[in-house]
Amino acid sequence: MLRRIVESATAVVGARYGALGRYDEHGEIQTFVHVGVDAGTVERIGRLPRGRGLLGEVIVADGPIRLDDLGADPRSCGFPPHHPPMRTFLGVPVATGSRRYGNLYLAEKRDGRPFDDQDERLIVTLAAFAAAAIENALLVAAERERASALAELAAARERERLRQEMLTRVIGAQEAERARVARDLHDEIGQGLTSVLLGLRLVETALTGDPPNLDDAHKHSADLHELVTQALQDVRRLAFELRPTVLDDVGLVAALRRLVADVAARRGIVPELAVGGFDGQAARLAPEVETVAYRVVQEALTNALRHSRGSSVSVVVARSAGQLRVLVEDDGTGFDPAAAPATSLGLRGMRERAMLVGGSVTVTSAPGWGTAVVLEVPLA
């Protein structure tokens, strides 16, 4: 827009050279748009004007400055090397009301004559239009900035809403996990310890009888040994489900092997596990990625064993091309993912876990065709 203003000004008065300088609050030119001087000459001249000398005088002048011989004026500080010669000069402030945006400079009329009153009136009028155009452009830019700020504020509020929503779901998941652990402690560990107490009373009764019944005492002691052993196994299993130490100590692959072995021992179905791309220094991933991958496999295996009614399930974990890909697949009855509630089968929990590390979970299934759960996580 500034260039078009300068080009119009030179055409109106027949000037060879023209420029428009916008200055800052300190009176220094911050934008200098010029026409008439070729690119090679501009490069040889070097730095553009900064508002010194006569250009600076126009900046503080109340009205136009018109000169027949620019070099003879005492306010002129001369031209830098390689600058083309200029004699006639017309400088007009670009202002609207009390606000000044810059100055319009013209030099060297093509007919060799000085700038006259008509030239000055034309350029003053054009400068007023230029000021209005600059003001409108600044208003548009300010409105765009305001719209951008409002959009950013709306985006920030949306991010905060999503964060709060995610936090609420995370807290809900934690509470659900605590409730499950509490039920397991009550139903399994609590009942086992209650049986231990009853067994101890039977042992005590057998030993305090008259005479003591050592056979009953030995029998009840053996029963107590089995109860305590089972309770200890249940405690270890619950602790492993909450946070397998092998995941922290050795890594994802070892934790998955332990998980598969535990599933095989408790459920009777031996999941197939295939691992690729974890050799040498690539054996470990970021802790948060390993945790997410482990939990997704754990949840997908639990779903397959509880709901699929299939005869086999497989787990494939592969690291390649900067990506971790995990596949858990069964040959069960399958289901229609589109018809399943968003909260069913822990699908939302798996997807939210994946989102925490920039990944995604895809579930593919159909009635009678089994189910495949795919986790994909980009690796830095």
For each residue, the residues with C-beta under 8 A, 3 or more apart:
1: 4 5 133 134 137
2: 5 6 20 22 31 33 130 134
3: 6 7 33 35
4: 1 7 8
5: 1 2 8 9 20 104 126 129 130 133
6: 2 3 9 10 18 19 20 33 34 35 104
7: 3 4 10 11 18 35
8: 4 5 11 12 126
9: 5 6 12 13 15 18 20 104 106 123 126
10: 6 7 13 14 15 16 17 18 35 36 106
11: 7 8 14
12: 8 9 122 123 126
13: 9 10 90 106 109 115 119 122 123
14: 10 11 109 110 111
15: 9 10 18 36 90 106 107 108 109 110 115
16: 10 36 107 108 109 110
17: 10 34 35 36 37 84 86 106 107 108
18: 6 7 9 10 15 34 35 36 104 105 106 107
19: 6 32 33 34 35 49 104 105
20: 2 5 6 9 31 32 33 34 94 102 103 104 105 130
21: 29 31 32 33 49 51 55 59 102 103 105
22: 2 29 30 31 32 101 102 134
23: 26 27 28 29 30 51 59 102 103
24: 27 28 30
25:
26: 23
27: 23 24 51 56 59 60
28: 23 24 50 51
29: 21 22 23 32 48 49 50 51 55 102
30: 22 23 24
31: 2 20 21 22 102
32: 19 20 21 22 29 48 49
33: 2 3 6 19 20 21
34: 6 17 18 19 20 37 42 48
35: 3 6 7 10 17 18 19
36: 10 15 16 17 18
37: 17 34 41 42 45 84
38: 41 42
39: 42 43
40: 43 44
41: 37 38 44 45 82 83 84
42: 34 37 38 39 45
43: 39 40 46
44: 40 41 81 82
45: 37 41 42 80 81 82 83
46: 43 80
47: 50
48: 29 32 34
49: 19 21 29 32 52 55
50: 28 29 47
51: 21 23 27 28 29 55 56 59
52: 49 55 56 77
53: 56 57 75 76 77 78
54: 57 58 65 70 73 75 76 77 89 91
55: 21 29 49 51 52 58 59 91 103 105
56: 27 51 52 53 59 60
57: 53 54 60 61 65 75 91
58: 54 55 61 65 91 92 93 103 105
59: 21 23 27 51 55 56 103
60: 27 56 57
61: 57 58 64 65 91 93
62: 93
63: 93
64: 61 90 91 92 93 120 123 124
65: 54 57 58 61 89 90 91
66: 89 90 91 114 115 120
67: 70 73 88 89 90 114
68: 87 88 114
69: 72 73 87 88
70: 54 67 73 76 86 87 88 89 107
71: 76 78 87
72: 69 76
73: 54 67 69 70 76
74:
75: 53 54 57
76: 53 54 70 71 72 73
77: 52 53 54
78: 53 71
79: 83 85 86
80: 45 46 83
81: 44 45
82: 41 44 45
83: 41 45 79 80 86
84: 17 37 41
85: 79
86: 17 70 79 83 89 107 108
87: 68 69 70 71 107 108
88: 67 68 69 70 107 108 109 113 114 115
89: 54 65 66 67 70 86 105 106 107 115
90: 13 15 64 65 66 67 105 106 107 115 119 120 123
91: 54 55 57 58 61 64 65 66 103 104 105 106
92: 58 64 103 104 120 123 124 127
93: 58 61 62 63 64 100 102 103 104 127
94: 20 100 101 102 103 104 127 130 131 134
95: 98 99 100 101 127 128 131
96: 99 101 128 131 132 135
97:
98: 95
99: 95 96 131 135
100: 93 94 95
101: 22 94 95 96 130 131 134 135
102: 20 21 22 23 29 31 93 94 134
103: 20 21 23 55 58 59 91 92 93 94
104: 5 6 9 18 19 20 91 92 93 94 123 126 127 130
105: 18 19 20 21 55 58 89 90 91
106: 9 10 13 15 17 18 89 90 91 115 119 123
107: 15 16 17 18 70 86 87 88 89 90
108: 15 16 17 86 87 88
109: 13 14 15 16 88 112 113 114 115 119
110: 14 15 16
111: 14
112: 109
113: 88 109 116
114: 66 67 68 88 109
115: 13 15 66 88 89 90 106 109 119 120
116: 113 119 120
117: 120 121
118: 121 122
119: 13 90 106 109 115 116 122 123
120: 64 66 90 92 115 116 117 123 124
121: 117 118 124 125
122: 12 13 118 119 125 126
123: 9 12 13 64 90 92 104 106 119 120 126 127
124: 64 92 120 121 127 128
125: 121 122 128 129
126: 5 8 9 12 104 122 123 129 130
127: 92 93 94 95 104 123 124 130 131
128: 95 96 124 125 131 132
129: 5 125 126 132 133
130: 2 5 20 94 101 104 126 127 133 134
131: 94 95 96 99 101 127 128 134 135
132: 96 128 129 135 136
133: 1 5 129 130 136 137
134: 1 2 22 94 101 102 130 131 137 138
135: 96 99 101 131 132 138 139
136: 132 133 139 140
137: 1 133 134 140 141
138: 134 135 141 142
139: 135 136 142 143
140: 136 137 143 144
141: 137 138 144 145
142: 138 139 145 146
143: 139 140 146 147
144: 140 141 147 148
145: 141 142 148 149
146: 142 143 149 150
147: 143 144 150 151
148: 144 145 151 152
149: 145 146 152 153
150: 146 147 153 154
151: 147 148 154 155
152: 148 149 155 156
153: 149 150 156 157
154: 150 151 157 158
155: 151 152 158 159
156: 152 153 159 160
157: 153 154 160 161
158: 154 155 161 162
159: 155 156 162 163
160: 156 157 163 164
161: 157 158 164 165
162: 158 159 165 166
163: 159 160 166 167
164: 160 161 167 168
165: 161 162 168 169
166: 162 163 169 170 352
167: 163 164 170 171
168: 164 165 171 172
169: 165 166 172 173 348 352
170: 166 167 173 174 352
171: 167 168 174 175
172: 168 169 175 176
173: 169 170 176 177 349 352
174: 170 171 177 178
175: 171 172 178 179
176: 172 173 179 180
177: 173 174 180 181 242
178: 174 175 181 182
179: 175 176 182 183
180: 176 177 183 184
181: 177 178 184 185 238 242
182: 178 179 185 186
183: 179 180 186 187
184: 180 181 187 188 189 234 238
185: 181 182 188 189 190 238
186: 182 183 189 190 191
187: 183 184 190 191
188: 184 185 191 192 231 234
189: 184 185 186 192 193 231 234 235 238
190: 185 186 187 193 194
191: 186 187 188 194 195
192: 188 189 195 196 227 228 230 231 234
193: 189 190 196 197 231
194: 190 191 197 198
195: 191 192 198 199 227
196: 192 193 199 200 224 227 228 231
197: 193 194 200 201
198: 194 195 201 202
199: 195 196 202 203 220 223 224 227
200: 196 197 203 204 224
201: 197 198 204 205
202: 198 199 205 206 216 220
203: 199 200 206 207 217 220 221 224
204: 200 201 207 208
205: 201 202 208 209
206: 202 203 209 212 213 214 216 217 220
207: 203 204 212 213 214 217
208: 204 205 212
209: 205 206 212 213
210:
211:
212: 206 207 208 209 217
213: 206 207 209 216 217
214: 206 207 217 218
215: 218 219
216: 202 206 213 219 220
217: 203 206 207 212 213 214 220 221
218: 214 215 221 222
219: 215 216 222 223
220: 199 202 203 206 216 217 223 224
221: 203 217 218 224 225
222: 218 219 225 226
223: 199 219 220 226 227
224: 196 199 200 203 220 221 227 228
225: 221 222 228 229
226: 222 223 229 230
227: 192 195 196 199 223 224 230 231
228: 192 196 224 225 231 232
229: 225 226 232 233
230: 192 226 227 233 234
231: 188 189 192 193 196 227 228 234 235
232: 228 229 235 236
233: 229 230 236 237
234: 184 188 189 192 230 231 237 238
235: 189 231 232 238 239
236: 232 233 239 240
237: 233 234 240 241 262 266
238: 181 184 185 189 234 235 241 242
239: 235 236 242 243
240: 236 237 243 244 245 258 262
241: 237 238 244 298
242: 177 181 238 239
243: 239 240 247 248
244: 240 241 247 248 255 258 259 294
245: 240 248 249
246: 249 250 254 255 258
247: 243 244 250 251 252 254 255 290 291 294
248: 243 244 245 287
249: 245 246 254
250: 246 247 253 254 255
251: 247 254 255 278 283 284 285 290
252: 247 255 256 278 284 285 290 293 294 317
253: 250 256 257 275 278 283 317
254: 246 247 249 250 251 257 258
255: 244 246 247 250 251 252 258 259 290 294
256: 252 253 259 260 273 275 294 297 315 317
257: 253 254 260 261 273
258: 240 244 246 254 255 261 262
259: 244 255 256 262 263 294 297 298 301
260: 256 257 263 264 270 271 273 315
261: 257 258 264 265
262: 237 240 258 259 265 266
263: 259 260 266 267 269 270 271 301 305
264: 260 261 267 268 269 270 271
265: 261 262
266: 237 262 263
267: 263 264 305
268: 264
269: 263 264 305 311 312 313
270: 260 263 264
271: 260 263 264 301 312 313 314 315
272: 312 313 314 315
273: 256 257 260 314 315 316 317
274: 314 315 316 317
275: 253 256 278 316 317 318
276: 316 317 318 319 320
277: 282 318 319 320
278: 251 252 253 275 282 283 317 319
279: 282 283
280: 283
281:
282: 277 278 279 319
283: 251 253 278 279 280
284: 251 252 290
285: 251 252 289 290 293 319 324 379
286: 289 290 357 379 380
287: 248 290 291
288: 291 292 356 357
289: 285 286 292 293 324 357 377 379
290: 247 251 252 255 284 285 286 287 293 294
291: 247 287 288 294 295
292: 288 289 295 296 353 354 356 357 359 375 377
293: 252 285 289 290 296 297 317 324 326 375 377
294: 244 247 252 255 256 259 290 291 297 298
295: 291 292 298 299 350 353
296: 292 293 299 300 326 328 350 353 354 361 373 375
297: 256 259 293 294 300 301 315 317 326 328 375
298: 241 259 294 295 301 302
299: 295 296 302 303 346 349 350
300: 296 297 303 304 328 350 373
301: 259 263 271 297 298 304 305 313 315 328
302: 298 299 305 306 346
303: 299 300 306 307 308 345 346 371 373
304: 300 301 307 308 310 313 328 330 332 371
305: 263 267 269 301 302 308 313
306: 302 303
307: 303 304 332 335 345
308: 303 304 305 313 330 331 332 333 334 370 371
309: 332 333
310: 304 313 330 331 332 333 370
311: 269 331
312: 269 271 272 330 331
313: 269 271 272 301 304 305 308 310 328 329 330 331
314: 271 272 273 274 327 328 329 330
315: 256 260 271 272 273 274 297 301 326 327 328
316: 273 274 275 276 325 326 327 329
317: 252 253 256 273 274 275 276 278 293 297 324 325 326 327
318: 275 276 277 324 325 326
319: 276 277 278 282 285 323 324 325 379
320: 276 277 323 325
321:
322: 378 379 380
323: 319 320 376 377 378 379
324: 285 289 293 317 318 319 359 375 376 377 379
325: 316 317 318 319 320 374 375 376
326: 293 296 297 315 316 317 318 374 375 376
327: 314 315 316 317 372 373 374 375
328: 296 297 300 301 304 313 314 315 372 373
329: 313 314 316 370 371 372 373
330: 304 308 310 312 313 314 370 371
331: 308 310 311 312 313 370
332: 304 307 308 309 310 370 371
333: 308 309 310 367 368 370
334: 308 365 366 367 368 369 370 371
335: 307 339 340 365 366 367 371
336: 339 340 365 366 367
337: 340 347 363 364 365
338:
339: 335 336
340: 335 336 337 344 345 347
341: 344
342: 347 348
343: 347 348
344: 340 341 347
345: 303 307 340
346: 299 302 303 349 350
347: 337 340 342 343 344 350 351 361 363
348: 169 342 343 351 352
349: 173 299 346 352 353
350: 295 296 299 300 346 347 353 354 361 373 375
351: 347 348 354 355 360 361
352: 166 169 170 173 348 349 355 356
353: 292 295 296 349 350 356 357 361
354: 292 296 350 351 357 359 360 361 375 376 377
355: 351 352 358 359 360
356: 288 292 352 353
357: 286 288 289 292 353 354 377
358: 355 377 378
359: 292 324 354 355 375 376 377 378
360: 351 354 355 375 376
361: 296 347 350 351 353 354 373 374 375
362: 373 374 376
363: 337 347 371 372 373 374
364: 337 371 372 374
365: 334 335 336 337 369 370 371 372
366: 334 335 336 369
367: 333 334 335 336
368: 333 334
369: 334 365 366
370: 308 310 329 330 331 332 333 334 365
371: 303 304 308 329 330 332 334 335 363 364 365
372: 327 328 329 363 364 365
373: 296 300 303 327 328 329 350 361 362 363
374: 325 326 327 361 362 363 364
375: 292 293 296 297 324 325 326 327 350 354 359 360 361
376: 323 324 325 326 354 359 360 362
377: 289 292 293 323 324 354 357 358 359
378: 322 323 358 359
379: 285 286 289 319 322 323 324
380: 286 322
